[in-house]
Structures are given as C-alpha cells and as structure tokens.
Amino acid sequence: SHGKTTVRKFNSEEDVAVALAKYTANLSHKYIKEKGSFSVVLSGGTLIHTLRKLVETPYNTTINWSKWEMFWVDERVVPLDHPLSNYKLALDAFLSKVPIPRSSIFPITYKRSPAEVAVDYEVRLKTLVEDKIIPLSATGFPKFDLILLGIGPDGHIASLFPNRPQRYEKKRWITFITNSPKPPPARITFTFPVINSASDIAMVVTDKEEAEAVAVGLGYAVVSPTLPCAEVKAKNELTWFLDKEAASKLH
Ligand SMILES: O=C(O)[C@H](O)[C@@H](O)[C@H](O)[C@H](O)COP(=O)(O)O
C-alpha cells in the first residue's frame, strides 16, 4: 500500500528552496508532535544546497532540532572528511549550522571494503530498531519519517541506477555498488524496500538535465524497464518539487 503523489512546480530553484524548507519544517512539527522525534534521510548532490533555507530564519529557531535524527540514503565509500563524502557535504552546509545532537546523527562510516560498510550500516540500523529509535514498517523494514531524494539524468535515485542490479534488491536494507555509473564508483545505498517504507518522500529536481527522467517518473513518457525514479513510493505522501526546467517535459 502506498500514499498519494503530489506534484509541485515552481518558477525557480529559489522558489523550490523556499517551499522545501516550509514543507520540511511542517513535517518536523508534525512528527515531533506525533512520535517525539523526526527521522530525516538525506541524499547528496544539489539537494543539500536546495535545503539551504532550513538553516536561516525562521526555521533555524522554530524547528526543534534536538528531536531530529539524521541518516543518509546513500554515501560514497570515502572517509567522512573527504570532499566527495555526502556526510561532509551535509556537515559543512547544514549540520554545522543547526543544533542536532551528535548522538542523533548516523553517518555511514568509512571502511576500505564497501561490502563491510554495507553490512555494518545494516547492523547499525537493526540496533536502532531494537532500541526503538527507528520503527519497523508492516513489512519489516525500517520506517523513516522523511527521505529527501534527488534524481540523476539517467533516472537514478540514491545509488540505485537503471542498469545495475541493486535496484532489484528486495531483502537487504543496505547494499553497495563498486561500478557506479556516477563517480565515485564505490557507494553504499538504501534499497527500495527501505526507501518505499518511508512515511513521506520529497523528490527534489531543479535542473533541465533531469527533465526526461522526471517525465518518465511521472508517467508522461515510458521506457522499459522503467527508471528507478518511477518506482519511488511513500506510505503517506510522495511530493515532487520541480522548477520550470525540471518540469519542462511534463506535457
Ligand atoms: O550520492 C549522490 O550522488 C546522490 O545521493 C545522488 O543520488 C543524487 O541525489 C543524484 O545523483 C542527483 O544529484 P544532483 O541533484 O546533484 O543532480
């Protein structure tokens, strides 16, 4: 079972950023009121820049950051202080500017072996489920409150690529890739069963390069097999945040 899909089109990336901050703040208030915490799962890429309004007024003071729990939907297999790390990207632009407790931030820690990193992170998540930090969905996968996704020009989301097998993983929570079409080659990623167990998902696209992938994602064009971005579902609501360029093929 999955929730509704909402498509929100904006004139500019700036307008997307304003709307995305308001949407995220609203969900933060909602989940903290409902369950006392707000689990947020970040992508890398331009998404972190598009989240920039969250660290400005009024959100930097109106959001109850102490109740946030931060995760990553994918990570590059590089040290956490490496310029290509999604953790470093989020730390520099976001985490260093808001008072989320360090004990509530769950980086995908680096090891030389991608397979080991994936196993370790899955164990880490299972421990958080046992400790009742993360709830389980009805189908037995960890249930995050909000996942923020970008889309690549090839229609990938997280590190689940169209022409790679990881997109079809149905049992493991976390898997890895060593031949990613998008550099760097070694990455760790949530699998679709985990992504699609999320309550709310934001698909944030502000670039003309992804216009075709967005058209496939929203059913305006068909390719076979379909693209990973077309297979994202949320339990409560999947909201697409698009600027004019990203939405330019929706006709
Ligand atoms: O680790 C990563 O590279 C990201 O998580 C990746 O999935 C990203 O979200 C898309 O590639 C879109 O990236 P852009 O928004 O920068 O185009």
The ligand as an ORCA input file, in Angstrom:
! r2SCAN-3c Opt
* xyz 0 1
  O      25.366     10.465     -3.714
  C      24.782     11.016     -4.652
  O      25.349     11.350     -5.708
  C      23.335     11.389     -4.531
  O      22.722     10.870     -3.439
  C      22.609     11.102     -5.810
  O      21.625     10.124     -5.715
  C      21.978     12.414     -6.216
  O      20.837     12.663     -5.414
  C      21.560     12.377     -7.660
  O      22.679     11.949     -8.415
  C      21.163     13.787     -8.111
  O      22.276     14.615     -7.931
  P      22.174     16.156     -8.338
  O      20.979     16.672     -7.599
  O      23.458     16.763     -7.852
  O      21.981     16.190     -9.814
*
